Amino acid sequence: MPWRRFLVFNAIGAALWVGLWASLAYVAGSHITAIYDEISRYQLYALIALVVLVAALVLRHVWRRQHQD
């Protein structure tokens, strides 16, 4: 990819990323502590779901490699 095209897409992506997080922070506003409490409450469940998902993907990869023949 030519560097100028990369630079344009990189700048667009950075602007969108910053805009997303700034918008979320603005919307959260003074309710950030309530949001943080809700996230903290379900943090363990999200971590367990992530571990199960990663384990399933690893097992699928191993199974496909063994049955590739």
All heavy atoms as TSV, in Angstrom:
chain	resi	resn	atom	element	x	y	z
A	1	MET	N	N	0.852	-1.170	0.000
A	1	MET	CA	C	0.000	0.000	0.000
A	1	MET	C	C	0.904	1.241	0.000
A	1	MET	O	O	1.816	1.329	0.822
A	1	MET	CB	C	-0.892	-0.009	1.251
A	1	MET	CG	C	-1.762	1.209	1.370
A	1	MET	SD	S	-2.790	1.274	2.861
A	1	MET	CE	C	-3.887	-0.070	2.595
A	2	PRO	N	N	0.619	2.164	-0.865
A	2	PRO	CA	C	1.407	3.401	-0.882
A	2	PRO	C	C	1.274	4.149	0.448
A	2	PRO	O	O	0.220	4.132	1.074
A	2	PRO	CB	C	0.788	4.211	-2.023
A	2	PRO	CG	C	0.037	3.228	-2.848
A	2	PRO	CD	C	-0.362	2.117	-1.940
A	3	TRP	N	N	2.344	4.817	0.842
A	3	TRP	CA	C	2.368	5.436	2.172
A	3	TRP	C	C	1.344	6.547	2.300
A	3	TRP	O	O	0.802	6.768	3.383
A	3	TRP	CB	C	3.766	5.909	2.527
A	3	TRP	CG	C	4.241	7.104	1.749
A	3	TRP	CD1	C	4.912	7.103	0.570
A	3	TRP	CD2	C	4.062	8.469	2.103
A	3	TRP	NE1	N	5.157	8.374	0.164
A	3	TRP	CE2	C	4.656	9.252	1.090
A	3	TRP	CE3	C	3.471	9.116	3.177
A	3	TRP	CZ2	C	4.661	10.628	1.117
A	3	TRP	CZ3	C	3.486	10.502	3.199
A	3	TRP	CH2	C	4.074	11.244	2.182
A	4	ARG	N	N	1.043	7.269	1.240
A	4	ARG	CA	C	0.054	8.353	1.334
A	4	ARG	C	C	-1.342	7.795	1.596
A	4	ARG	O	O	-2.096	8.346	2.390
A	4	ARG	CB	C	0.056	9.194	0.069
A	4	ARG	CG	C	1.275	10.054	-0.040
A	4	ARG	CD	C	1.235	10.925	-1.253
A	4	ARG	NE	N	2.465	11.695	-1.331
A	4	ARG	CZ	C	2.842	12.373	-2.359
A	4	ARG	NH1	N	2.092	12.407	-3.444
A	4	ARG	NH2	N	3.984	13.044	-2.344
A	5	ARG	N	N	-1.670	6.724	0.914
A	5	ARG	CA	C	-2.970	6.088	1.148
A	5	ARG	C	C	-3.043	5.549	2.575
A	5	ARG	O	O	-4.062	5.690	3.254
A	5	ARG	CB	C	-3.185	4.971	0.138
A	5	ARG	CG	C	-4.539	4.353	0.232
A	5	ARG	CD	C	-4.775	3.367	-0.870
A	5	ARG	NE	N	-6.111	2.819	-0.734
A	5	ARG	CZ	C	-6.592	1.868	-1.463
A	5	ARG	NH1	N	-5.852	1.355	-2.430
A	5	ARG	NH2	N	-7.796	1.413	-1.259
A	6	PHE	N	N	-1.975	4.915	3.014
A	6	PHE	CA	C	-1.912	4.432	4.387
A	6	PHE	C	C	-2.092	5.572	5.378
A	6	PHE	O	O	-2.812	5.452	6.362
A	6	PHE	CB	C	-0.589	3.712	4.644
A	6	PHE	CG	C	-0.373	3.375	6.085
A	6	PHE	CD1	C	-1.014	2.290	6.658
A	6	PHE	CD2	C	0.473	4.143	6.871
A	6	PHE	CE1	C	-0.824	1.980	8.000
A	6	PHE	CE2	C	0.669	3.839	8.206
A	6	PHE	CZ	C	0.018	2.753	8.765
A	7	LEU	N	N	-1.433	6.693	5.135
A	7	LEU	CA	C	-1.520	7.844	6.020
A	7	LEU	C	C	-2.958	8.361	6.121
A	7	LEU	O	O	-3.442	8.663	7.207
A	7	LEU	CB	C	-0.594	8.953	5.532
A	7	LEU	CG	C	-0.542	10.214	6.385
A	7	LEU	CD1	C	0.053	9.900	7.752
A	7	LEU	CD2	C	0.275	11.282	5.685
A	8	VAL	N	N	-3.644	8.426	4.984
A	8	VAL	CA	C	-5.035	8.895	4.984
A	8	VAL	C	C	-5.917	7.950	5.786
A	8	VAL	O	O	-6.693	8.375	6.647
A	8	VAL	CB	C	-5.549	9.041	3.535
A	8	VAL	CG1	C	-7.051	9.267	3.516
A	8	VAL	CG2	C	-4.832	10.176	2.829
A	9	PHE	N	N	-5.815	6.650	5.512
A	9	PHE	CA	C	-6.641	5.684	6.232
A	9	PHE	C	C	-6.286	5.629	7.713
A	9	PHE	O	O	-7.162	5.452	8.564
A	9	PHE	CB	C	-6.531	4.293	5.597
A	9	PHE	CG	C	-7.321	4.160	4.338
A	9	PHE	CD1	C	-6.693	3.924	3.132
A	9	PHE	CD2	C	-8.703	4.284	4.348
A	9	PHE	CE1	C	-7.407	3.800	1.962
A	9	PHE	CE2	C	-9.433	4.158	3.180
A	9	PHE	CZ	C	-8.787	3.922	1.985
A	10	ASN	N	N	-5.018	5.772	8.030
A	10	ASN	CA	C	-4.593	5.779	9.422
A	10	ASN	C	C	-5.155	6.994	10.156
A	10	ASN	O	O	-5.618	6.886	11.300
A	10	ASN	CB	C	-3.066	5.764	9.495
A	10	ASN	CG	C	-2.561	5.426	10.873
A	10	ASN	OD1	O	-3.247	4.782	11.644
A	10	ASN	ND2	N	-1.350	5.853	11.164
A	11	ALA	N	N	-5.140	8.148	9.518
A	11	ALA	CA	C	-5.688	9.369	10.122
A	11	ALA	C	C	-7.204	9.245	10.307
A	11	ALA	O	O	-7.748	9.643	11.351
A	11	ALA	CB	C	-5.355	10.583	9.260
A	12	ILE	N	N	-7.888	8.688	9.328
A	12	ILE	CA	C	-9.338	8.489	9.449
A	12	ILE	C	C	-9.643	7.535	10.592
A	12	ILE	O	O	-10.538	7.777	11.416
A	12	ILE	CB	C	-9.933	7.976	8.126
A	12	ILE	CG1	C	-9.868	9.072	7.063
A	12	ILE	CG2	C	-11.377	7.513	8.312
A	12	ILE	CD1	C	-10.209	8.595	5.666
A	13	GLY	N	N	-8.903	6.446	10.672
A	13	GLY	CA	C	-9.114	5.483	11.745
A	13	GLY	C	C	-8.844	6.081	13.113
A	13	GLY	O	O	-9.592	5.849	14.064
A	14	ALA	N	N	-7.798	6.865	13.222
A	14	ALA	CA	C	-7.477	7.505	14.497
A	14	ALA	C	C	-8.570	8.493	14.899
A	14	ALA	O	O	-8.972	8.548	16.067
A	14	ALA	CB	C	-6.128	8.216	14.406
A	15	ALA	N	N	-9.059	9.269	13.938
A	15	ALA	CA	C	-10.125	10.231	14.241
A	15	ALA	C	C	-11.394	9.517	14.693
A	15	ALA	O	O	-12.064	9.946	15.649
A	15	ALA	CB	C	-10.402	11.105	13.015
A	16	LEU	N	N	-11.740	8.427	14.032
A	16	LEU	CA	C	-12.927	7.661	14.431
A	16	LEU	C	C	-12.748	7.056	15.819
A	16	LEU	O	O	-13.687	7.038	16.635
A	16	LEU	CB	C	-13.226	6.567	13.402
A	16	LEU	CG	C	-13.739	7.049	12.054
A	16	LEU	CD1	C	-13.837	5.886	11.078
A	16	LEU	CD2	C	-15.079	7.738	12.206
A	17	TRP	N	N	-11.567	6.530	16.104
A	17	TRP	CA	C	-11.291	5.913	17.402
A	17	TRP	C	C	-11.394	6.947	18.529
A	17	TRP	O	O	-12.038	6.716	19.547
A	17	TRP	CB	C	-9.905	5.284	17.372
A	17	TRP	CG	C	-9.561	4.469	18.573
A	17	TRP	CD1	C	-8.653	4.790	19.521
A	17	TRP	CD2	C	-10.105	3.208	18.957
A	17	TRP	NE1	N	-8.596	3.805	20.475
A	17	TRP	CE2	C	-9.474	2.814	20.150
A	17	TRP	CE3	C	-11.057	2.363	18.394
A	17	TRP	CZ2	C	-9.789	1.631	20.791
A	17	TRP	CZ3	C	-11.356	1.180	19.041
A	17	TRP	CH2	C	-10.735	0.829	20.221
A	18	VAL	N	N	-10.771	8.093	18.334
A	18	VAL	CA	C	-10.814	9.162	19.335
A	18	VAL	C	C	-12.236	9.689	19.480
A	18	VAL	O	O	-12.719	9.933	20.588
A	18	VAL	CB	C	-9.827	10.288	18.977
A	18	VAL	CG1	C	-10.045	11.507	19.844
A	18	VAL	CG2	C	-8.398	9.794	19.109
A	19	GLY	N	N	-12.927	9.832	18.363
A	19	GLY	CA	C	-14.311	10.296	18.405
A	19	GLY	C	C	-15.218	9.336	19.159
A	19	GLY	O	O	-16.093	9.766	19.921
A	20	LEU	N	N	-15.010	8.048	18.962
A	20	LEU	CA	C	-15.811	7.048	19.674
A	20	LEU	C	C	-15.614	7.151	21.177
A	20	LEU	O	O	-16.575	7.231	21.942
A	20	LEU	CB	C	-15.430	5.641	19.195
A	20	LEU	CG	C	-16.037	4.495	20.005
A	20	LEU	CD1	C	-17.508	4.351	19.679
A	20	LEU	CD2	C	-15.284	3.215	19.768
A	21	TRP	N	N	-14.358	7.177	21.624
A	21	TRP	CA	C	-14.089	7.216	23.065
A	21	TRP	C	C	-14.486	8.539	23.683
A	21	TRP	O	O	-14.975	8.585	24.817
A	21	TRP	CB	C	-12.625	6.898	23.347
A	21	TRP	CG	C	-12.366	5.432	23.186
A	21	TRP	CD1	C	-11.691	4.832	22.185
A	21	TRP	CD2	C	-12.834	4.384	24.038
A	21	TRP	NE1	N	-11.696	3.476	22.359
A	21	TRP	CE2	C	-12.389	3.171	23.495
A	21	TRP	CE3	C	-13.593	4.350	25.206
A	21	TRP	CZ2	C	-12.673	1.942	24.072
A	21	TRP	CZ3	C	-13.862	3.125	25.789
A	21	TRP	CH2	C	-13.412	1.937	25.223
A	22	ALA	N	N	-14.320	9.631	22.950
A	22	ALA	CA	C	-14.749	10.928	23.472
A	22	ALA	C	C	-16.266	10.988	23.592
A	22	ALA	O	O	-16.802	11.506	24.576
A	22	ALA	CB	C	-14.246	12.047	22.571
A	23	SER	N	N	-16.961	10.421	22.610
A	23	SER	CA	C	-18.429	10.383	22.661
A	23	SER	C	C	-18.921	9.521	23.812
A	23	SER	O	O	-19.864	9.894	24.521
A	23	SER	CB	C	-18.994	9.851	21.347
A	23	SER	OG	O	-18.642	10.696	20.286
A	24	LEU	N	N	-18.296	8.371	24.006
A	24	LEU	CA	C	-18.684	7.509	25.126
A	24	LEU	C	C	-18.444	8.188	26.466
A	24	LEU	O	O	-19.274	8.093	27.370
A	24	LEU	CB	C	-17.924	6.183	25.064
A	24	LEU	CG	C	-18.379	5.203	23.999
A	24	LEU	CD1	C	-17.456	3.993	23.968
A	24	LEU	CD2	C	-19.810	4.760	24.236
A	25	ALA	N	N	-17.336	8.882	26.596
A	25	ALA	CA	C	-17.041	9.596	27.839
A	25	ALA	C	C	-18.046	10.716	28.064
A	25	ALA	O	O	-18.510	10.940	29.189
A	25	ALA	CB	C	-15.623	10.162	27.800
A	26	TYR	N	N	-18.435	11.412	27.001
A	26	TYR	CA	C	-19.410	12.492	27.124
A	26	TYR	C	C	-20.779	11.946	27.538
A	26	TYR	O	O	-21.442	12.501	28.410
A	26	TYR	CB	C	-19.521	13.251	25.801
A	26	TYR	CG	C	-20.558	14.343	25.838
A	26	TYR	CD1	C	-20.296	15.542	26.479
A	26	TYR	CD2	C	-21.792	14.170	25.219
A	26	TYR	CE1	C	-21.241	16.556	26.522
A	26	TYR	CE2	C	-22.748	15.166	25.254
A	26	TYR	CZ	C	-22.470	16.350	25.908
A	26	TYR	OH	O	-23.414	17.338	25.947
A	27	VAL	N	N	-21.187	10.841	26.915
A	27	VAL	CA	C	-22.488	10.239	27.227
A	27	VAL	C	C	-22.485	9.700	28.654
A	27	VAL	O	O	-23.488	9.819	29.371
A	27	VAL	CB	C	-22.831	9.133	26.203
A	27	VAL	CG1	C	-24.033	8.329	26.631
A	27	VAL	CG2	C	-23.064	9.741	24.833
A	28	ALA	N	N	-21.384	9.087	29.077
A	28	ALA	CA	C	-21.311	8.522	30.426
A	28	ALA	C	C	-21.390	9.631	31.466
A	28	ALA	O	O	-22.081	9.501	32.477
A	28	ALA	CB	C	-20.025	7.726	30.594
A	29	GLY	N	N	-20.670	10.711	31.199
A	29	GLY	CA	C	-20.725	11.888	32.061
A	29	GLY	C	C	-20.602	11.576	33.542
A	29	GLY	O	O	-19.678	10.908	33.994
A	30	SER	N	N	-21.548	12.061	34.311
A	30	SER	CA	C	-21.502	11.894	35.761
A	30	SER	C	C	-21.948	10.508	36.202
A	30	SER	O	O	-21.884	10.184	37.389
A	30	SER	CB	C	-22.363	12.953	36.435
A	30	SER	OG	O	-23.717	12.790	36.033
A	31	HIS	N	N	-22.404	9.678	35.277
A	31	HIS	CA	C	-22.858	8.327	35.611
A	31	HIS	C	C	-21.732	7.298	35.523
A	31	HIS	O	O	-21.989	6.099	35.565
A	31	HIS	CB	C	-23.994	7.900	34.682
A	31	HIS	CG	C	-25.162	8.821	34.704
A	31	HIS	ND1	N	-25.977	8.949	35.804
A	31	HIS	CD2	C	-25.634	9.684	33.782
A	31	HIS	CE1	C	-26.914	9.839	35.545
A	31	HIS	NE2	N	-26.730	10.307	34.322
A	32	ILE	N	N	-20.520	7.755	35.420
A	32	ILE	CA	C	-19.391	6.850	35.226
A	32	ILE	C	C	-19.221	5.894	36.408
A	32	ILE	O	O	-18.849	4.741	36.221
A	32	ILE	CB	C	-18.085	7.623	34.933
A	32	ILE	CG1	C	-17.006	6.693	34.379
A	32	ILE	CG2	C	-17.577	8.359	36.153
A	32	ILE	CD1	C	-17.286	6.203	33.005
A	33	THR	N	N	-19.525	6.335	37.616
A	33	THR	CA	C	-19.377	5.432	38.769
A	33	THR	C	C	-20.409	4.323	38.721
A	33	THR	O	O	-20.102	3.171	39.043
A	33	THR	CB	C	-19.488	6.204	40.097
A	33	THR	OG1	O	-20.712	6.923	40.123
A	33	THR	CG2	C	-18.319	7.154	40.266
A	34	ALA	N	N	-21.638	4.635	38.322
A	34	ALA	CA	C	-22.669	3.597	38.197
A	34	ALA	C	C	-22.305	2.604	37.095
A	34	ALA	O	O	-22.484	1.392	37.250
A	34	ALA	CB	C	-24.027	4.232	37.911
A	35	ILE	N	N	-21.777	3.112	35.996
A	35	ILE	CA	C	-21.348	2.239	34.898
A	35	ILE	C	C	-20.200	1.351	35.352
A	35	ILE	O	O	-20.184	0.143	35.074
A	35	ILE	CB	C	-20.954	3.090	33.668
A	35	ILE	CG1	C	-22.180	3.801	33.108
A	35	ILE	CG2	C	-20.287	2.233	32.612
A	35	ILE	CD1	C	-21.854	4.841	32.058
A	36	TYR	N	N	-19.257	1.920	36.066
A	36	TYR	CA	C	-18.126	1.146	36.562
A	36	TYR	C	C	-18.590	0.054	37.528
A	36	TYR	O	O	-18.083	-1.068	37.495
A	36	TYR	CB	C	-17.108	2.057	37.245
A	36	TYR	CG	C	-15.900	1.317	37.748
A	36	TYR	CD1	C	-14.921	0.884	36.866
A	36	TYR	CD2	C	-15.743	1.025	39.099
A	36	TYR	CE1	C	-13.816	0.191	37.318
A	36	TYR	CE2	C	-14.646	0.330	39.559
A	36	TYR	CZ	C	-13.682	-0.085	38.663
A	36	TYR	OH	O	-12.596	-0.781	39.107
A	37	ASP	N	N	-19.562	0.362	38.380
A	37	ASP	CA	C	-20.090	-0.645	39.303
A	37	ASP	C	C	-20.734	-1.806	38.553
A	37	ASP	O	O	-20.554	-2.970	38.916
A	37	ASP	CB	C	-21.100	-0.008	40.261
A	37	ASP	CG	C	-20.451	0.924	41.256
A	37	ASP	OD1	O	-19.217	0.805	41.458
A	37	ASP	OD2	O	-21.169	1.782	41.826
A	38	GLU	N	N	-21.488	-1.506	37.501
A	38	GLU	CA	C	-22.111	-2.571	36.700
A	38	GLU	C	C	-21.064	-3.418	35.991
A	38	GLU	O	O	-21.178	-4.641	35.938
A	38	GLU	CB	C	-23.080	-1.970	35.676
A	38	GLU	CG	C	-24.326	-1.393	36.291
A	38	GLU	CD	C	-25.170	-2.437	37.005
A	38	GLU	OE1	O	-25.334	-3.554	36.478
A	38	GLU	OE2	O	-25.667	-2.129	38.094
A	39	ILE	N	N	-20.049	-2.771	35.458
A	39	ILE	CA	C	-18.981	-3.513	34.782
A	39	ILE	C	C	-18.246	-4.398	35.783
A	39	ILE	O	O	-17.937	-5.561	35.501
A	39	ILE	CB	C	-18.013	-2.546	34.076
A	39	ILE	CG1	C	-18.714	-1.913	32.882
A	39	ILE	CG2	C	-16.738	-3.254	33.643
A	39	ILE	CD1	C	-17.927	-0.816	32.219
A	40	SER	N	N	-17.986	-3.873	36.961
A	40	SER	CA	C	-17.283	-4.646	37.988
A	40	SER	C	C	-18.095	-5.849	38.432
A	40	SER	O	O	-17.541	-6.911	38.728
A	40	SER	CB	C	-16.978	-3.766	39.189
A	40	SER	OG	O	-16.099	-2.743	38.831
A	41	ARG	N	N	-19.416	-5.696	38.463
A	41	ARG	CA	C	-20.270	-6.793	38.911
A	41	ARG	C	C	-20.199	-7.983	37.962
A	41	ARG	O	O	-20.192	-9.131	38.373
A	41	ARG	CB	C	-21.713	-6.321	39.019
A	41	ARG	CG	C	-22.596	-7.415	39.567
A	41	ARG	CD	C	-24.058	-7.121	39.624
A	41	ARG	NE	N	-24.427	-5.734	39.750
A	41	ARG	CZ	C	-25.682	-5.318	39.756
A	41	ARG	NH1	N	-26.649	-6.198	39.636
A	41	ARG	NH2	N	-25.977	-4.049	39.862
A	42	TYR	N	N	-20.132	-7.718	36.658
A	42	TYR	CA	C	-20.145	-8.790	35.657
A	42	TYR	C	C	-18.766	-9.115	35.096
A	42	TYR	O	O	-18.651	-9.869	34.134
A	42	TYR	CB	C	-21.103	-8.425	34.529
A	42	TYR	CG	C	-22.527	-8.300	35.007
A	42	TYR	CD1	C	-23.142	-7.065	35.108
A	42	TYR	CD2	C	-23.245	-9.421	35.395
A	42	TYR	CE1	C	-24.436	-6.948	35.566
A	42	TYR	CE2	C	-24.535	-9.321	35.863
A	42	TYR	CZ	C	-25.130	-8.078	35.934
A	42	TYR	OH	O	-26.403	-7.964	36.395
A	43	GLN	N	N	-17.739	-8.575	35.686
A	43	GLN	CA	C	-16.380	-8.770	35.202
A	43	GLN	C	C	-15.969	-10.242	35.222
A	43	GLN	O	O	-15.381	-10.741	34.262
A	43	GLN	CB	C	-15.429	-7.936	36.045
A	43	GLN	CG	C	-13.988	-8.023	35.642
A	43	GLN	CD	C	-13.143	-7.087	36.498
A	43	GLN	OE1	O	-13.659	-6.199	37.151
A	43	GLN	NE2	N	-11.848	-7.299	36.515
A	44	LEU	N	N	-16.283	-10.944	36.281
A	44	LEU	CA	C	-15.908	-12.359	36.387
A	44	LEU	C	C	-16.601	-13.194	35.315
A	44	LEU	O	O	-15.978	-14.046	34.679
A	44	LEU	CB	C	-16.241	-12.893	37.784
A	44	LEU	CG	C	-15.926	-14.367	38.026
A	44	LEU	CD1	C	-14.432	-14.628	37.868
A	44	LEU	CD2	C	-16.401	-14.797	39.391
A	45	TYR	N	N	-17.879	-12.928	35.067
A	45	TYR	CA	C	-18.618	-13.676	34.045
A	45	TYR	C	C	-18.043	-13.418	32.654
A	45	TYR	O	O	-17.936	-14.342	31.838
A	45	TYR	CB	C	-20.100	-13.317	34.081
A	45	TYR	CG	C	-20.741	-13.603	35.418
A	45	TYR	CD1	C	-21.297	-12.585	36.164
A	45	TYR	CD2	C	-20.764	-14.896	35.925
A	45	TYR	CE1	C	-21.878	-12.842	37.393
A	45	TYR	CE2	C	-21.346	-15.166	37.153
A	45	TYR	CZ	C	-21.895	-14.139	37.886
A	45	TYR	OH	O	-22.466	-14.389	39.095
A	46	ALA	N	N	-17.681	-12.185	32.378
A	46	ALA	CA	C	-17.091	-11.856	31.085
A	46	ALA	C	C	-15.734	-12.544	30.924
A	46	ALA	O	O	-15.411	-13.037	29.835
A	46	ALA	CB	C	-16.942	-10.352	30.937
A	47	LEU	N	N	-14.950	-12.593	31.985
A	47	LEU	CA	C	-13.654	-13.264	31.932
A	47	LEU	C	C	-13.822	-14.761	31.690
A	47	LEU	O	O	-13.104	-15.348	30.867
A	47	LEU	CB	C	-12.879	-13.016	33.225
A	47	LEU	CG	C	-11.486	-13.622	33.298
A	47	LEU	CD1	C	-10.598	-13.039	32.215
A	47	LEU	CD2	C	-10.877	-13.386	34.663
A	48	ILE	N	N	-14.780	-15.375	32.365
A	48	ILE	CA	C	-15.049	-16.804	32.158
A	48	ILE	C	C	-15.484	-17.057	30.722
A	48	ILE	O	O	-15.030	-18.009	30.074
A	48	ILE	CB	C	-16.090	-17.309	33.174
A	48	ILE	CG1	C	-15.491	-17.320	34.579
A	48	ILE	CG2	C	-16.593	-18.696	32.792
A	48	ILE	CD1	C	-16.496	-17.577	35.678
A	49	ALA	N	N	-16.362	-16.212	30.189
A	49	ALA	CA	C	-16.818	-16.370	28.807
A	49	ALA	C	C	-15.659	-16.221	27.835
A	49	ALA	O	O	-15.566	-16.969	26.848
A	49	ALA	CB	C	-17.912	-15.348	28.504
A	50	LEU	N	N	-14.756	-15.299	28.104
A	50	LEU	CA	C	-13.597	-15.112	27.241
A	50	LEU	C	C	-12.687	-16.328	27.269
A	50	LEU	O	O	-12.203	-16.777	26.228
A	50	LEU	CB	C	-12.829	-13.858	27.661
A	50	LEU	CG	C	-11.587	-13.520	26.853
A	50	LEU	CD1	C	-11.972	-13.191	25.416
A	50	LEU	CD2	C	-10.843	-12.370	27.486
A	51	VAL	N	N	-12.462	-16.891	28.443
A	51	VAL	CA	C	-11.612	-18.080	28.564
A	51	VAL	C	C	-12.237	-19.254	27.819
A	51	VAL	O	O	-11.553	-19.992	27.102
A	51	VAL	CB	C	-11.367	-18.416	30.055
A	51	VAL	CG1	C	-10.757	-19.799	30.212
A	51	VAL	CG2	C	-10.476	-17.366	30.691
A	52	VAL	N	N	-13.553	-19.428	27.955
A	52	VAL	CA	C	-14.248	-20.518	27.254
A	52	VAL	C	C	-14.144	-20.321	25.742
A	52	VAL	O	O	-13.893	-21.274	24.995
A	52	VAL	CB	C	-15.718	-20.606	27.716
A	52	VAL	CG1	C	-16.528	-21.511	26.812
A	52	VAL	CG2	C	-15.784	-21.079	29.151
A	53	LEU	N	N	-14.311	-19.100	25.281
A	53	LEU	CA	C	-14.218	-18.817	23.849
A	53	LEU	C	C	-12.828	-19.111	23.312
A	53	LEU	O	O	-12.676	-19.754	22.277
A	53	LEU	CB	C	-14.597	-17.366	23.575
A	53	LEU	CG	C	-14.480	-16.908	22.129
A	53	LEU	CD1	C	-15.489	-17.650	21.265
A	53	LEU	CD2	C	-14.680	-15.414	22.033
A	54	VAL	N	N	-11.798	-18.664	24.024
A	54	VAL	CA	C	-10.418	-18.909	23.579
A	54	VAL	C	C	-10.118	-20.401	23.589
A	54	VAL	O	O	-9.511	-20.932	22.656
A	54	VAL	CB	C	-9.414	-18.121	24.453
A	54	VAL	CG1	C	-7.987	-18.580	24.203
A	54	VAL	CG2	C	-9.557	-16.631	24.204
A	55	ALA	N	N	-10.574	-21.112	24.616
A	55	ALA	CA	C	-10.351	-22.561	24.679
A	55	ALA	C	C	-11.050	-23.260	23.517
A	55	ALA	O	O	-10.483	-24.181	22.910
A	55	ALA	CB	C	-10.846	-23.111	26.014
A	56	ALA	N	N	-12.257	-22.836	23.186
A	56	ALA	CA	C	-12.979	-23.444	22.066
A	56	ALA	C	C	-12.248	-23.193	20.750
A	56	ALA	O	O	-12.148	-24.096	19.905
A	56	ALA	CB	C	-14.401	-22.894	22.009
A	57	LEU	N	N	-11.733	-22.000	20.565
A	57	LEU	CA	C	-10.996	-21.699	19.334
A	57	LEU	C	C	-9.704	-22.498	19.241
A	57	LEU	O	O	-9.349	-22.992	18.172
A	57	LEU	CB	C	-10.704	-20.205	19.252
A	57	LEU	CG	C	-11.916	-19.315	18.998
A	57	LEU	CD1	C	-11.522	-17.846	19.102
A	57	LEU	CD2	C	-12.527	-19.612	17.650
A	58	VAL	N	N	-9.014	-22.658	20.362
A	58	VAL	CA	C	-7.782	-23.454	20.365
A	58	VAL	C	C	-8.100	-24.914	20.074
A	58	VAL	O	O	-7.426	-25.564	19.258
A	58	VAL	CB	C	-7.034	-23.302	21.713
A	58	VAL	CG1	C	-5.934	-24.336	21.843
A	58	VAL	CG2	C	-6.469	-21.899	21.840
A	59	LEU	N	N	-9.128	-25.453	20.706
A	59	LEU	CA	C	-9.511	-26.846	20.451
A	59	LEU	C	C	-9.930	-27.059	19.004
A	59	LEU	O	O	-9.602	-28.079	18.395
A	59	LEU	CB	C	-10.635	-27.261	21.401
A	59	LEU	CG	C	-10.225	-27.454	22.856
A	59	LEU	CD1	C	-11.447	-27.713	23.722
A	59	LEU	CD2	C	-9.229	-28.588	22.985
A	60	ARG	N	N	-10.655	-26.108	18.448
A	60	ARG	CA	C	-11.057	-26.208	17.044
A	60	ARG	C	C	-9.838	-26.205	16.134
A	60	ARG	O	O	-9.761	-26.983	15.182
A	60	ARG	CB	C	-11.975	-25.041	16.703
A	60	ARG	CG	C	-12.440	-25.032	15.277
A	60	ARG	CD	C	-13.399	-23.880	15.043
A	60	ARG	NE	N	-13.268	-23.467	13.671
A	60	ARG	CZ	C	-13.339	-22.245	13.241
A	60	ARG	NH1	N	-13.545	-21.270	14.089
A	60	ARG	NH2	N	-13.216	-21.968	11.980
A	61	HIS	N	N	-8.880	-25.346	16.430
A	61	HIS	CA	C	-7.656	-25.286	15.636
A	61	HIS	C	C	-6.892	-26.608	15.713
A	61	HIS	O	O	-6.442	-27.130	14.689
A	61	HIS	CB	C	-6.785	-24.127	16.119
A	61	HIS	CG	C	-5.485	-24.031	15.402
A	61	HIS	ND1	N	-5.377	-23.577	14.109
A	61	HIS	CD2	C	-4.225	-24.344	15.797
A	61	HIS	CE1	C	-4.114	-23.619	13.745
A	61	HIS	NE2	N	-3.392	-24.069	14.754
A	62	VAL	N	N	-6.747	-27.156	16.909
A	62	VAL	CA	C	-6.034	-28.428	17.091
A	62	VAL	C	C	-6.770	-29.545	16.376
A	62	VAL	O	O	-6.168	-30.380	15.695
A	62	VAL	CB	C	-5.863	-28.734	18.595
A	62	VAL	CG1	C	-5.379	-30.152	18.815
A	62	VAL	CG2	C	-4.915	-27.731	19.226
A	63	TRP	N	N	-8.087	-29.581	16.494
A	63	TRP	CA	C	-8.887	-30.633	15.860
A	63	TRP	C	C	-8.754	-30.569	14.344
A	63	TRP	O	O	-8.603	-31.590	13.686
A	63	TRP	CB	C	-10.352	-30.492	16.270
A	63	TRP	CG	C	-11.209	-31.604	15.759
A	63	TRP	CD1	C	-11.342	-32.842	16.292
A	63	TRP	CD2	C	-12.034	-31.577	14.589
A	63	TRP	NE1	N	-12.206	-33.585	15.545
A	63	TRP	CE2	C	-12.644	-32.826	14.486
A	63	TRP	CE3	C	-12.311	-30.603	13.650
A	63	TRP	CZ2	C	-13.521	-33.136	13.457
A	63	TRP	CZ3	C	-13.194	-30.918	12.626
A	63	TRP	CH2	C	-13.779	-32.164	12.537
A	64	ARG	N	N	-8.784	-29.374	13.785
A	64	ARG	CA	C	-8.636	-29.227	12.336
A	64	ARG	C	C	-7.259	-29.644	11.860
A	64	ARG	O	O	-7.121	-30.220	10.781
A	64	ARG	CB	C	-8.912	-27.793	11.913
A	64	ARG	CG	C	-10.367	-27.462	11.878
A	64	ARG	CD	C	-10.583	-26.111	11.250
A	64	ARG	NE	N	-11.995	-25.863	11.092
A	64	ARG	CZ	C	-12.485	-24.821	10.455
A	64	ARG	NH1	N	-11.664	-23.918	9.949
A	64	ARG	NH2	N	-13.775	-24.644	10.343
A	65	ARG	N	N	-6.234	-29.350	12.634
A	65	ARG	CA	C	-4.883	-29.748	12.241
A	65	ARG	C	C	-4.729	-31.271	12.250
A	65	ARG	O	O	-4.059	-31.835	11.406
A	65	ARG	CB	C	-3.857	-29.137	13.169
A	65	ARG	CG	C	-3.586	-27.710	12.835
A	65	ARG	CD	C	-2.235	-27.354	13.310
A	65	ARG	NE	N	-1.706	-26.385	12.373
A	65	ARG	CZ	C	-0.451	-26.123	12.252
A	65	ARG	NH1	N	0.429	-26.765	12.983
A	65	ARG	NH2	N	-0.029	-25.216	11.422
A	66	GLN	N	N	-5.347	-31.923	13.227
A	66	GLN	CA	C	-5.241	-33.388	13.310
A	66	GLN	C	C	-6.035	-34.060	12.205
A	66	GLN	O	O	-5.647	-35.121	11.742
A	66	GLN	CB	C	-5.730	-33.866	14.673
A	66	GLN	CG	C	-4.797	-33.521	15.812
A	66	GLN	CD	C	-5.321	-33.981	17.150
A	66	GLN	OE1	O	-6.465	-34.397	17.269
A	66	GLN	NE2	N	-4.481	-33.893	18.164
A	67	HIS	N	N	-7.131	-33.471	11.785
A	67	HIS	CA	C	-7.978	-34.098	10.764
A	67	HIS	C	C	-7.781	-33.473	9.394
A	67	HIS	O	O	-8.623	-33.620	8.517
A	67	HIS	CB	C	-9.447	-33.974	11.190
A	67	HIS	CG	C	-9.775	-34.807	12.374
A	67	HIS	ND1	N	-9.644	-34.320	13.662
A	67	HIS	CD2	C	-10.189	-36.082	12.477
A	67	HIS	CE1	C	-9.982	-35.281	14.500
A	67	HIS	NE2	N	-10.326	-36.351	13.822
A	68	GLN	N	N	-6.681	-32.817	9.201
A	68	GLN	CA	C	-6.394	-32.164	7.934
A	68	GLN	C	C	-6.034	-33.182	6.854
A	68	GLN	O	O	-6.221	-32.940	5.697
A	68	GLN	CB	C	-5.267	-31.162	8.106
A	68	GLN	CG	C	-5.090	-30.222	6.954
A	68	GLN	CD	C	-4.042	-29.164	7.267
A	68	GLN	OE1	O	-3.258	-29.316	8.190
A	68	GLN	NE2	N	-4.055	-28.115	6.502
A	69	ASP	N	N	-5.531	-34.304	7.234
A	69	ASP	CA	C	-5.102	-35.329	6.271
A	69	ASP	C	C	-6.233	-35.867	5.552
A	69	ASP	O	O	-6.925	-36.068	4.888
A	69	ASP	CB	C	-4.396	-36.486	6.990
A	69	ASP	CG	C	-3.150	-35.984	7.715
A	69	ASP	OD1	O	-2.550	-35.021	7.223
A	69	ASP	OD2	O	-2.798	-36.578	8.739
